[in-house]
Amino acid sequence: MRKGWIVATAAVGAGLSFVMVLVVGVYMVAGNLANGVGQGAVGLAKGSVPAAYRTLVQKWGNLCTAINPALLAAQLYQESGFNPDAKSPAAAQGIAQFIPGTWATHGIDGDGDGDRDVWDPNDAIPSAAKYDCTLAKYVKDAPGNQTENMLAAYNAGAYAVIKYGGVPPYKETQNYVKTITTLQESFAAPVGRVQPSQQAAGAIYFAQKKLGTLYLWGGNGTADQGGRFDCSGLTKAAYETVGIALPRVANDQYNAGPHPGRDELLPGDLVFFSDDLTNSRAIRHVGIYVGGGYMINAPRTGAVIRFDSIDTPDYFGATRVTEDGAKALPTSV
């Protein structure tokens, strides 16, 4: 451990030269790796869906060819943040946010217990998948991508998709289609190498300059807070310097891009920690990976921003932040 700290401290002393080496390395790797999530059967990334719903999402996400488990998970996260008690001002209800009229027509008894309960994920998740597949059938003859047409029908209605021969020219609908198709990448288990972010070096450079700063719960680094941060405040501020707006809390930052494995980590990846390794919604800490098994993080009250090892029993996983992935995240879930 002490040797690791010596190496980490030396990296700090290298300062800008360290960052310049990192920039070159990140850009070189970016040019050599394949893009994004691979094709084929889609599994769910570790802990991306709460354990209570993972089996349901995996099963029903394969109901038809227009959907997959990661896409279904992205819709549920976008709608409710996997909250089975969610209710919107427009009276949308439950984990899948069905409005009463749509539920009356498309709700099914997913668990076979004799009722259709919009508040029960065992009914609502299968109903969401069934509704998606029904919409896909409505627009099956429309030109273009069947999944994008299905999502467009979900947002704008099947008639609009049929009328315009694909995704209609409505900005809201086009944004919805892009949001869900982008967001699904953060719920899919990668089947190949994940492309690195070219903004990573800038985020690390910002975090390095904050080493030694005292932690502040809820800290965003503002002048009235003495330039102090908590863990997710630091990562948010670091990526803001390179033009990427992350959510404020760690468990939402986890969904800002795809998830490299432990042996695939690159500097700039966000690394996450939790007491429940089956549920990303339970994540409680985040840091910025800098290589060699270390991260820069704002650990806790009474401590300063510093280097720490990521190899602890509560290590949850990592996210390779992408600009599109961050943009796809809902402002609140």
PyMOL commands that set and color helices and strands:
alter all, ss='L'
color gray80, all
select helices_A, chain A and resi 2-14+16-32+51-60+69-80+100-106+121-138+146-156+158-164+171-186+200-209+223-225+231-240+250-253+262-264+280-282+323-328
alter helices_A, ss='H'
color red, helices_A
select strands_A, chain A and resi 270-273+285-291+294-297+306-309+315-319
alter strands_A, ss='S'
color yellow, strands_A
deselect
rebuild
show_as cartoon
